[in-house]
Amino acid sequence: MAPEIRYVGSAEHKSHPSPAGPPALRSDAARCAPVYANRFDDLTRVLQDAVRLRCTSSEFERGFPKYVWGLLDGAVYEARHLSGRGGEYKAYKLEDPAEYPPDPEGRLRLP
């Protein structure tokens, strides 16, 4: 399933143009850092690697894990499946280690 997964982002979290579309930042949405605007390929690779490592939730939607966790630039990110679209995800940085998923087997290699 990993090759079918990709990061597409969400314009609702962007205040800058990106491959997710024109910026449409919601007032209650977390702002995505512009540094990732042109790194959709990197984010997709992180997602695919995390799925291969089984850093996923046990809950699935349309045949894909609802949540996937991965590391990018030393930070932990949580990706959420976009329920209406198979294999497409948006992601956000987890700021507080209390938000990190349980990782008893050390698959995620948390910082």
C-alpha positions, 0 to 999 in steps of 0.5 A: 500500500505504501506506493499508493500513499501521498502527501497532498496537504490542505489549502485550509492550512496554508497562507501561501501558494502550494501544490495543495492549491491557492491559500485558504487558511481557516482562522481556526486552522494550524498554519503550515510552515512555508518551508514545506511548500515545495517539499511534497515529494519529501513528505510523501517519502516520509509517509511511505517509509512510515507505512512500511515501518508500520507507524500507523494507527490500527483504524483504517479508512477506504483501505488506508491507515487513518493516521501515520506518524513519521519524522522529518527534519528531527520533528514528529509529524502526524498525517491524517488520511483525507477520508474522501480520497484514497491514499491522500494525506495532510500532516502536521507537526506534533509540538508536544511529546505528550502528543506522540503515539505509543511506540513500544517497539521503537519503530518510529525512532522518536527523538 
